Amino acid sequence: MKEIPLNSPIRIARPSSDLDAAERFWVEGVGLQMLWRSGKDVEGGHRLTMVGQPGAPWHLELVDDPEAAAASMPGPEDLLVIYLGEPADPELLDRITAAGGRLVAARNPYWDRWGVTIADPDEHLVVLSERTWG
C-alpha cells in the first residue's frame, strides 16, 4: 500500500453559523491570514473563507452554512491543537477573546496543564499548546 506523502497539503473544513464572526476570530484574534474568500457563487452555493499561513501545507476552510453548523456541533474531544513551543502570550489571549473567543476548561486536564483551550464563535475548541510537536 502506498503511503500518503508527509508534505501533502491538508485542508480542515468547518461549517460556521456566522462566517463573519469566525473570520474575525481566526484572522483578528488568532492571527492567521486571509488566503481566499468567495461569495455564494462558488460550487455548493456557500460563502467560503480560507485562513492559514502563506506557504504552509495546511489551511482552515470556514463554510457559511448555519444548518450544517447546527447539525454538527463539536464535542469536547474535537480539538484543533496548535503547538506554539512556548506558553501563549497574554496579549494574544486578550486579542483572541476580543475577537469572539472564549477561554474554557479542557475536558482532558492534560491540555490545561500544557496550554489553554479556547472556544471559537461556533464552539469549536482550539488548544494553544506550549509544547512542541515533531
C-alpha positions in Angstrom: 0.0 0.0 0.0 1.3 3.4 -0.9 1.6 5.9 2.0 0.4 9.5 1.9 3.4 11.8 1.4 4.4 13.7 4.6 4.3 17.0 2.7 0.7 16.5 1.4 -1.4 19.7 1.9 -4.2 19.5 4.5 -7.4 21.4 4.5 -9.6 21.4 7.6 -13.1 22.4 6.7 -15.7 23.5 9.3 -19.2 24.8 8.9 -19.9 28.1 10.5 -23.2 29.6 11.7 -21.7 33.1 11.4 -18.9 33.3 8.9 -18.0 36.9 9.7 -17.6 36.1 13.4 -15.5 33.0 12.6 -13.3 35.0 10.2 -12.8 37.8 12.8 -11.8 35.1 15.4 -9.3 33.4 13.2 -7.8 36.5 11.5 -8.0 39.3 14.0 -7.8 37.1 17.1 -5.6 34.1 16.3 -3.6 36.0 13.7 -4.0 33.7 10.7 -4.0 35.4 7.3 -6.9 35.5 4.8 -5.8 33.2 2.0 -9.0 33.2 -0.1 -12.6 34.3 0.1 -15.6 33.6 -2.1 -19.2 34.6 -2.3 -22.2 32.3 -2.8 -21.4 32.0 -6.5 -19.0 29.1 -5.9 -19.9 25.4 -6.4 -22.0 24.4 -3.5 -23.6 27.8 -3.0 -21.9 28.7 0.3 -19.6 31.6 1.0 -16.1 30.4 1.9 -13.2 31.8 3.8 -9.8 30.1 3.9 -7.3 31.2 6.5 -3.8 30.0 7.4 -0.2 31.0 6.9 1.1 31.6 3.3 3.2 28.7 2.2 2.1 26.4 5.0 0.9 22.9 3.8 -2.4 23.4 5.7 -5.3 25.8 5.8 -8.6 26.1 7.5 -11.7 26.4 5.4 -14.7 28.1 7.0 -18.0 27.5 5.3 -21.0 29.7 5.7 -23.6 27.0 6.5 -25.6 27.6 9.7 -27.7 24.5 9.1 -24.6 22.2 8.9 -23.0 24.0 11.8 -26.1 23.3 14.0 -26.2 19.7 12.9 -22.5 19.0 13.6 -21.8 20.6 17.0 -18.3 19.7 18.1 -17.7 17.5 21.1 -15.2 18.1 24.0 -12.5 16.0 22.3 -12.9 17.7 18.8 -9.7 19.7 19.2 -7.6 21.7 16.8 -4.2 21.9 18.6 -1.7 24.5 17.7 1.8 23.8 19.1 3.4 27.1 20.0 6.5 25.7 21.7 6.0 28.3 24.5 3.1 29.5 26.7 0.5 31.6 24.8 1.3 35.3 25.2 -1.3 37.1 27.4 -1.7 39.7 24.7 -2.5 37.0 22.1 -5.2 35.6 24.5 -6.6 39.1 25.0 -6.8 39.6 21.2 -8.5 36.2 20.8 -11.1 36.9 23.4 -11.7 40.4 22.0 -12.3 38.8 18.6 -15.0 36.4 20.0 -13.1 33.6 21.5 -13.9 32.3 25.0 -11.4 30.6 27.3 -12.7 27.3 28.6 -11.5 24.4 30.7 -10.4 21.4 28.7 -12.2 18.1 29.2 -8.8 16.4 29.5 -6.6 18.1 32.2 -3.6 17.4 30.0 -4.5 20.4 27.8 -5.0 22.7 30.8 -1.5 21.6 32.1 0.2 22.2 28.7 -1.8 25.0 27.2 -5.0 26.9 27.1 -8.3 25.9 25.4 -10.5 28.4 23.6 -14.0 28.0 22.1 -14.3 29.8 18.8 -17.6 31.5 17.9 -19.0 28.2 16.6 -17.9 26.4 19.8 -15.1 24.5 18.1 -12.2 24.1 20.5 -8.7 25.3 19.8 -5.8 24.4 22.1 -2.8 26.7 22.1 -0.2 24.2 23.5 3.1 25.4 24.9 4.6 22.0 23.9 6.2 21.3 20.5 5.5 18.6 18.1 7.8 16.7 15.8 
